[in-house]
Every structure is written in C-alpha cells, then in structure tokens.
Amino acid sequence: MMLQRLYRLTNCNRILQRTVLRKNIYPTRKSESNIQIARRVTIISPFTIMGIWGIVENKNQNEDKTQIATKELLAKADTLYDEGDYRSIYDLLSKYKDIKDVEILWRLSRAIYKMSEIASDVEAQKLTYEGYDLMCMALDIKEDHYAVHKWISLFLNNKSSLEGTKANIKESYNIKKHILRALELKPDDATLHYMLGFWCYEVSNLAWYQRKIASIIFAEPPTSSFEEALMYLENAEKIDPNFYSRNLLMLGKTYLKLNRKEDAIKYLKKAAEFPAKDDEDQKTKQEAQKILNSI
C-alpha cells in the first residue's frame, strides 16, 4: 500500500506543478497591459518560485521514500526465500506486480516456481503459466537482466514439458538461448552453469524417438555431448563448491556416462550425504543412493 500511495502522490504533484506553471506563464486576461502583467508577476513570482521548489522537493522526497520502501520489500522477500516461505513471498509481492518493477517480478516468479515444485499437478500447471507470463512481462521491461533470462528459461522448460515431448524439444533452442544470455550477463553464477550442463546432458541423453522428433522439427536438431555437460557442471562446482545437491548428482551421472566410475562414485556419495534443506534435496539424496546401490 505504501508504494501505491507514494505513486499516486507523485502523480498529483506532477499535475499540480503543471497547473501552477501554466497559470503564471499564460495570464487569463489578455486585456492586461504589460505593466499590469509585470506588477502581478513581480508580486506573485517569489511565492510561485517557493511553491515550485516545494513541489520539486516533495517529489524528490517521495521518490526517495518509494526507493526505500521497495528495498525493504525486496529484502523481506529475500529473507522469506532463504527461510523457504514461498507462499508468504507470493502474498507479499503479488500486490505490487502491476507496478511492473523487474526486481519485484522476478522474485515473485522465483517464489511461484518453488511453489509449483510441491503443488498438485493441476495447481503446478496454473502456477507455471502464471510465472511464465510474469517473466515475459519482465523481459519486455528489461532485456539485460540476468535473473529475467534465468527464470524465464526455467519456466519455459516446465511449460514446454507440460505441453509434451514435441513442444519440449521445439523450445530447446530458446531455453538454451536464455541460459546463455543470463551467463553473458552474470558469468559467475554457479546455478547458470549447472543449468547449461543439465541442458547439455539432457540433449546428449535423448532417446531415439526423441531424436527422430527433433530431426522432423529442426533442419539442424540441437546437439551436445556428455563432455560438454561435464565442463559446465565442473565450472559450477569450481565457482561454488557443494552449492547444490543436484549439481553433485549430475556430476556423478555424467561421469558414469563417460565411464569414469571412481569420479562418479565420489560425487554420488557427496550427493547422497548432502544435508537436505528441502524436498528436492531429499529426492536427490534418494536418487544418488539408488544409483550407488546399482553400481
């Protein structure tokens, strides 16, 4: 509410400023002589100037208050995210999505993505499309923001998965394009390196029927290799060691694909022993242990 009240107050100040200026620049009575106009302007101008400066000062103060309120709002959202309270973030930020602030939009979408991971199938689909639409809005506002490309790629992947194998393959180039753009804007983001490594692994691991669909859709189907996947996954681990259970798991799986069994076991054990913070970590631990048992 504070952001919205400040926004309305700022607009009122702009209208008042235009009214005062117009009143003093364009006199209503054309029949006044130049001397009369000069006298009137001489009498009013000190107060007019004071009023204008007051409006400008109030405007600046209001803008400062708006910026402070926004920073506090974002800080609260980030704290809630660290606590895993995604529903509270949604309730907090969804009231401000019409302001079209990119920092608010991508944080709101991040919370929606996390909510979709633990929601029912019907609710997850609804949340996925909601988050995707918000990120498309954010992309129209600011193209050169790494988080916008990062989260739109994740939503695009989930959205196309909901729409079937053909849609998922069809969007594969766009998904990669957004990840690469995000990496260009923030090359030291470990999660982005993981995302690109995961993309390379999935493309390299396509089943024969998926490759056939890809060859029908594209003149040149997306290609990669497990070596390329490993490069990005290792980069992620170098940037931020043990930052993400899924990166440890994917390193283990990729090493297995490359017949590097000892390295695979090393990272699968790390994934299985990772201190679980949420359901995703718990599922990752279980998958890693299952693979270890099968080796």
C-alpha positions in Angstrom: 0.0 0.0 0.0 2.8 2.4 0.8 4.3 2.0 -2.7 0.9 2.6 -4.3 0.2 5.7 -2.1 3.6 7.2 -2.9 3.0 6.5 -6.6 -0.4 8.4 -6.5 1.1 11.3 -4.5 3.9 11.7 -7.0 1.4 11.9 -9.9 -0.6 14.5 -8.0 2.5 16.6 -7.5 3.3 16.5 -11.2 -0.2 17.7 -12.1 -0.1 20.5 -9.6 3.3 21.6 -10.9 2.0 21.8 -14.4 -1.1 23.8 -13.2 1.0 26.3 -11.3 3.4 26.9 -14.2 0.6 27.3 -16.8 -1.3 29.8 -14.6 1.8 32.0 -14.3 3.0 31.7 -17.9 -0.3 32.2 -19.6 -2.4 35.1 -18.0 -6.1 34.6 -18.3 -6.9 38.3 -19.1 -5.5 39.3 -22.5 -6.5 42.9 -22.0 -4.0 43.5 -19.2 -1.2 45.9 -20.1 2.4 44.8 -19.9 2.9 47.0 -16.8 0.0 45.2 -15.0 1.3 41.8 -16.0 4.8 42.8 -14.8 3.4 44.0 -11.5 1.4 40.9 -11.0 4.3 38.6 -11.8 6.6 40.6 -9.6 4.2 40.2 -6.7 3.4 36.5 -7.2 6.7 35.2 -8.5 8.5 34.8 -5.2 5.7 32.7 -3.8 5.3 30.8 -7.1 9.0 30.0 -7.1 8.8 28.9 -3.5 5.8 26.7 -4.4 7.6 25.1 -7.4 10.7 24.4 -5.3 8.4 22.9 -2.6 6.8 20.6 -5.2 10.2 19.5 -6.6 11.5 18.9 -3.1 8.4 16.9 -2.2 8.7 14.9 -5.4 12.3 14.0 -4.6 11.4 13.1 -1.0 8.6 10.9 -2.3 10.9 9.2 -4.8 13.4 8.5 -2.0 10.7 7.1 0.2 9.5 4.9 -2.7 13.0 3.6 -3.3 13.5 2.9 0.5 10.1 1.1 0.6 11.0 -1.0 -2.4 14.4 -2.0 -1.0 12.7 -3.0 2.3 10.1 -5.0 0.4 12.8 -6.9 -1.7 14.9 -7.5 1.4 11.9 -9.0 3.2 11.2 -11.2 0.1 14.8 -12.4 0.0 14.7 -13.3 3.7 11.5 -15.3 3.3 13.1 -17.1 0.3 16.0 -18.1 2.5 13.5 -19.4 5.0 11.7 -21.4 2.3 8.4 -19.5 2.9 7.4 -19.1 -0.7 3.7 -18.7 -0.1 4.4 -15.6 2.0 6.5 -14.2 -0.8 3.7 -14.7 -3.2 1.2 -13.0 -0.8 3.7 -10.1 -0.3 4.8 -9.4 -3.8 1.7 -10.2 -5.9 0.1 -7.0 -4.7 2.8 -5.0 -6.5 3.1 -6.9 -9.8 1.1 -4.1 -11.7 3.9 -1.6 -10.8 6.0 -3.6 -13.3 9.2 -3.4 -11.3 11.5 -6.1 -12.7 13.1 -6.7 -9.3 9.7 -7.5 -7.9 8.5 -9.6 -10.9 11.5 -12.0 -11.0 11.4 -12.5 -7.2 7.7 -13.2 -7.4 8.2 -15.6 -10.3 11.0 -17.4 -8.3 8.6 -18.0 -5.4 6.0 -19.2 -7.9 8.5 -21.7 -9.4 9.3 -23.1 -6.0 5.6 -23.4 -5.1 5.0 -25.2 -8.4 7.5 -27.9 -7.4 5.5 -29.1 -4.4 2.0 -28.3 -5.8 -0.5 -30.8 -7.2 -0.4 -31.4 -11.0 -3.3 -29.0 -11.6 -2.0 -26.3 -9.4 1.5 -26.7 -10.7 0.3 -26.1 -14.2 -1.5 -23.0 -13.2 1.5 -21.6 -11.4 3.8 -22.5 -14.3 1.8 -20.4 -16.7 1.4 -17.6 -14.2 5.2 -17.4 -13.6 5.9 -17.6 -17.3 3.6 -14.7 -18.1 5.2 -12.6 -15.4 8.7 -13.3 -16.8 7.6 -12.4 -20.3 6.4 -9.1 -18.9 9.7 -8.6 -17.1 11.6 -9.4 -20.3 9.7 -6.7 -22.2 10.6 -4.2 -19.5 14.3 -5.0 -19.1 16.1 -7.3 -21.5 19.5 -7.1 -19.9 18.8 -8.6 -16.5 20.4 -11.9 -15.9 17.6 -13.1 -13.4 14.9 -12.5 -16.0 16.6 -14.8 -18.5 17.5 -17.3 -15.8 13.9 -17.7 -14.6 12.2 -17.5 -18.0 14.4 -20.4 -19.2 13.2 -22.5 -16.2 9.6 -21.6 -16.7 9.9 -22.2 -20.5 11.3 -25.7 -19.8 8.5 -26.6 -17.4 5.8 -25.1 -19.6 7.0 -27.0 -22.7 7.3 -30.2 -20.7 3.6 -29.8 -19.7 2.8 -29.5 -23.4 4.5 -32.7 -24.4 7.8 -34.1 -25.8 7.4 -32.3 -29.2 6.9 -28.9 -27.5 9.8 -29.5 -25.1 12.1 -30.3 -28.0 10.8 -27.4 -30.0 11.6 -24.9 -27.2 15.1 -26.4 -26.5 16.9 -23.8 -28.5 15.0 -21.0 -26.8 15.8 -22.5 -23.4 19.5 -22.6 -24.1 19.4 -19.1 -25.6 18.1 -17.6 -22.4 20.6 -19.5 -20.3 23.5 -18.3 -22.5 22.2 -14.7 -22.3 22.0 -15.0 -18.5 25.5 -16.3 -18.4 26.7 -13.5 -20.6 25.2 -11.0 -18.1 26.4 -12.9 -15.0 29.2 -15.4 -15.8 30.0 -16.2 -12.1 26.5 -17.6 -11.3 27.1 -21.3 -10.4 23.4 -22.1 -10.9 23.5 -21.0 -14.5 26.5 -23.2 -15.3 24.6 -26.1 -13.7 21.5 -25.3 -15.9 23.6 -25.3 -19.1 25.3 -28.5 -18.0 21.9 -30.1 -17.3 20.7 -28.9 -20.8 23.7 -30.5 -22.5 23.2 -33.8 -20.6 19.5 -34.0 -21.5 20.2 -33.3 -25.2 23.0 -35.8 -25.2 20.8 -38.4 -23.5 17.8 -38.1 -25.8 16.1 -41.4 -26.6 16.0 -42.5 -30.3 12.3 -41.5 -30.7 13.1 -38.0 -29.3 15.9 -37.6 -31.7 13.6 -38.6 -34.6 11.1 -35.9 -33.4 13.9 -33.3 -33.2 15.0 -34.1 -36.8 11.5 -33.5 -38.0 11.1 -30.2 -36.2 14.6 -28.8 -36.9 16.7 -28.8 -40.0 19.6 -29.0 -37.6 18.5 -30.6 -34.3 20.1 -29.5 -31.0 23.3 -31.3 -30.3 25.7 -31.6 -27.4 27.9 -34.1 -25.6 28.5 -35.5 -22.1 31.9 -33.9 -22.3 30.3 -30.5 -22.8 27.8 -31.2 -20.0 30.7 -32.2 -17.7 32.6 -28.9 -18.4 29.7 -26.7 -17.3 28.9 -28.9 -14.2 32.5 -28.8 -13.2 32.6 -25.0 -13.7 29.6 -24.7 -11.4 31.3 -26.7 -8.7 34.5 -24.6 -9.0 32.6 -21.4 -8.7 30.7 -22.5 -5.6 31.6 -26.0 -4.2 28.8 -28.1 -2.8 26.3 -25.3 -3.5 23.6 -27.6 -4.9 22.8 -31.2 -4.4 21.5 -31.6 -8.0 24.9 -30.5 -9.4 26.6 -33.2 -7.4 24.2 -35.8 -8.6 24.5 -34.6 -12.2 28.3 -34.8 -12.0 28.0 -38.4 -10.8 25.6 -39.3 -13.6 27.7 -37.6 -16.2 30.9 -39.3 -15.1 29.1 -42.6 -15.3 28.2 -41.8 -18.9 31.9 -41.2 -19.6 32.9 -44.5 -17.9 34.7 -42.7 -15.1 33.4 -44.8 -12.3 35.6 -43.6 -9.5 34.8 -40.0 -10.1 31.1 -40.9 -10.4 31.1 -42.7 -7.1 32.8 -39.7 -5.4 30.1 -37.2 -6.4 27.2 -39.6 -6.0 28.4 -40.2 -2.4 28.6 -36.4 -1.9 25.0 -36.1 -3.2 23.8 -38.9 -1.0 25.4 -37.3 2.1 24.2 -33.8 1.3 22.4 -32.1 4.2 18.8 -31.9 2.9 17.2 -28.5 3.2 14.0 -29.3 1.3 12.1 -32.0 -0.6 14.3 -31.5 -3.7 17.5 -32.3 -1.7 15.8 -35.3 -0.2 14.8 -36.7 -3.6 18.3 -36.0 -4.9 19.8 -37.9 -2.0 17.5 -40.9 -2.7 18.3 -40.9 -6.4 22.1 -40.8 -5.7 21.9 -43.6 -3.2 19.8 -45.7 -5.6 22.5 -45.3 -8.3 25.2 -46.1 -5.9 23.4 -49.3 -4.9 23.2 -50.3 -8.6 26.9 -49.8 -9.4 
